[in-house]
Amino acid sequence: MRLKDLREDRDIPQRVIAAYLHVQQNTYSQYENENHQIPIQLLIELAKFYGVSVDYILGLTDVKQPYPRAKNR
């Protein structure tokens, strides 16, 4: 996963992202280090926050650009 790279590229401390997601800093650290799976909803929130696709965060693509939003949402 690219959580740590995305955060560090923007010089954002873990505590700031943890607060944004309403989780403890150590919980977010475990997500970054892949010691715990990040819940899907938090993954979606991070994709929105960083302006990238979930696939990019997961390392499934190198294309950062998010997908167009679905019309029914």
N, C-alpha and C positions, 0 to 999 in steps of 0.2 A: 504494500500500500504506500501511497505517497503523502500521507497525512503530515508527517514530519517535514518533508521537503516543502510542501505548500506553505506550512506555517512559518518555517525558517526563512523562506524566500521573501516573506513579507515582514520579517522581524517582529513577529507576534509571540508573546510568551504563552506557554501552555495554559497558565491560569486564566488568560483572557478568553481563549477558545473554550476552556472548560466552563467558564461563567456563561458564555454565549449559549452553550448547550445545556446549561443547568445541571452539570455533573461536577463531581469533585475533581481536582487537578490530578490526583493519583489515578483516578478512573480513566481520565483522558490519556494519561501517560501509558496506561495499559493498552488502550486502543492503538496508540501510535506504535508501540513496541510489539503489537500483535499478540499480546498475552491474553487478551479478551476480545471477542468479536464485537464490533461496534453495531449497535442496533440500526436497522435499515433507516428508520426515520431520522436518526442523527446523521447518518451518511448522506441522506438527501439534503438535510440542512447545511452540512458542510459543502456539498456541491454548489448549493445556491450561494453560500457565503463567499466561496472562492471563485465563483463564476466558471466552473468546469463541470464536466459530466461525471457521474458516478463511475462510469467505466474508466475514466482517466484516473480517478482516485485509486481505484482497485488495480490499476496497472494493466487493464485489458486493451487499452489504446494509448497512443501517444498524442492524440488529438485532444487539446484542452477544451475546445469550444463545446459548450453544452448543446444538447439536442433542442430543437424547437419545441415549445410547449404544446401539449395536446389541446385540441380545440374544445374538448368537453370539460376542461379543468378551469 
